[in-house]
Amino acid sequence: MTQKITTYLWFDHQAEEAATFYTSLFAGSRIVRVQRDGDADTVMLVEFELAGQRFLALNGGPHFTFNEAVSLYVDCETQEEVDELWARLTADGGEESQCGWLKDRWGLSWQIVPSRLPELISDPDPGRAGRAMQAMLRMRKIDIRALEEAAAAG
C-alpha cells in the first residue's frame, strides 16, 4: 500500500549522505531510489524508508534549514536503544538538547524517547507522575532507571 503522506526533508547538498546514515540506524530501513540530475550526475532527490516509514530528501540548496518546529519521534523499547541512537545521532556535530531532544549533524531534530516515559508521566498516581515529569525535565538523554527511581521516591 502506498503511503499517503510522506515527510519531505530539505538539505543543502547532503541528502544522500543523510539518508544513508539514517537507514543505518533502524532495522528494516533502506534507500529506495536516488534521482540524479542527468548531465551533472548530482543527487537531486533520495527516497528512503526508516522502519517502514517513507521519506524524501531533497538537495535544495542553502535556502532553508531545519528547526525544532518539526522533529522525528523515536519510540525506544530499552535504555540500550536510547543510548545507541543518542550516541550515533549526536556524533560528528550533533547537539544534545533537553528532555530527550537532540539535533543531528544536519540540524534535524529528533526525540529519542523510551516507551516507559509516557507510562510514568501518565501514572494514575499524580505524585508518581509528577516526580517522573520533574526528573525528565532535568535530563538531556532520558534515563529510564532514574525516571523509575524518581517516580517511586514518594
C-alpha positions in Angstrom: 0.0 0.0 0.0 1.3 3.5 -0.9 1.9 5.8 2.0 -0.5 8.8 1.6 1.6 11.4 3.5 5.4 11.4 3.3 7.8 13.5 5.2 9.9 15.6 2.8 13.3 16.8 4.1 15.2 19.7 2.6 19.0 19.5 2.7 21.6 21.8 1.2 23.6 19.1 -0.6 23.8 16.2 1.8 20.5 14.3 1.1 22.2 11.0 0.1 24.7 11.1 3.0 21.9 11.8 5.5 19.6 9.1 4.1 22.4 6.6 4.1 23.2 7.4 7.7 19.5 7.3 8.8 18.9 4.0 7.2 21.9 2.5 9.1 20.1 3.4 12.4 17.0 1.3 12.1 16.4 -2.3 11.2 14.2 -2.8 8.1 15.3 0.5 6.6 16.6 1.1 3.1 17.4 3.6 0.3 14.6 3.1 -2.3 15.8 5.3 -5.1 18.3 8.0 -5.8 17.3 10.5 -8.5 20.2 12.3 -10.2 20.4 15.4 -12.3 21.1 13.9 -15.7 24.0 15.9 -17.1 25.7 16.8 -13.8 25.1 13.4 -12.2 24.5 15.1 -8.9 21.9 13.8 -6.5 18.7 15.7 -6.6 16.3 13.5 -4.5 16.6 10.4 -2.3 13.6 8.3 -1.4 14.2 6.1 1.7 12.4 4.1 4.3 13.1 4.2 8.1 11.4 1.2 9.8 8.7 1.1 7.2 8.1 4.9 7.1 8.8 6.6 3.7 10.8 9.8 3.5 12.0 12.0 0.7 15.3 14.0 0.9 15.9 16.9 -1.5 19.2 18.6 -2.2 17.6 22.0 -2.4 20.4 24.3 -1.5 21.1 26.5 1.5 17.8 28.5 1.3 16.0 26.6 4.1 17.3 24.9 7.3 15.7 22.7 9.9 14.4 24.0 13.2 12.7 22.5 16.2 9.2 23.1 14.9 9.5 19.7 13.3 11.1 16.6 14.8 11.3 12.9 14.4 10.0 11.0 17.4 11.5 7.6 18.0 9.8 5.2 20.5 12.5 3.1 22.1 11.9 -0.1 24.0 15.1 -0.2 26.0 17.8 2.0 27.5 20.3 0.4 25.3 18.3 1.6 22.2 18.1 5.1 23.7 21.8 5.1 24.4 22.8 3.9 20.9 20.6 6.2 19.0 21.6 9.2 21.2 25.3 8.5 20.7 25.0 8.0 16.9 22.8 10.9 16.3 24.8 13.4 18.4 28.2 12.2 16.9 30.1 14.3 14.3 28.5 17.6 15.1 25.1 16.7 16.5 23.8 18.6 19.6 22.1 17.4 22.8 19.1 19.4 24.0 16.7 18.8 26.9 14.1 16.2 27.6 15.2 13.6 25.1 15.6 16.1 22.2 18.7 16.4 20.1 19.8 17.7 16.7 21.8 15.5 14.3 24.8 16.9 12.3 22.4 18.2 9.6 20.3 20.1 12.2 17.3 17.8 12.0 15.6 17.5 15.5 14.9 14.1 17.0 13.1 13.0 20.1 14.6 9.8 21.5 12.0 8.6 24.0 11.8 5.3 25.9 8.3 3.9 25.8 8.5 3.8 29.6 8.4 7.7 29.8 4.8 8.2 28.7 3.8 5.4 31.1 5.5 7.0 34.0 4.3 10.6 33.4 0.7 9.4 32.9 0.7 7.3 36.1 -2.8 7.5 37.8 -1.0 8.5 41.0 -0.4 12.2 40.5 2.6 12.2 42.9 4.4 9.4 40.9 3.6 11.1 37.6 4.8 14.5 38.9 8.1 13.1 40.2 8.7 11.3 36.9 8.0 14.5 35.0 10.3 16.6 37.2 13.1 14.1 36.7 12.6 14.1 33.0 12.7 17.9 32.8 16.2 17.8 34.3 17.5 15.3 31.7 19.1 15.6 28.4 19.2 11.9 27.3 16.3 10.1 29.0 17.4 7.6 31.7 14.7 5.0 32.4 16.1 3.9 35.7 16.4 7.5 37.0 12.8 8.1 36.0 11.5 5.0 37.8 13.5 5.8 40.9 12.1 9.4 40.9 8.5 8.1 40.5 9.0 5.6 43.3 10.6 8.1 45.7 7.3 9.3 47.2 
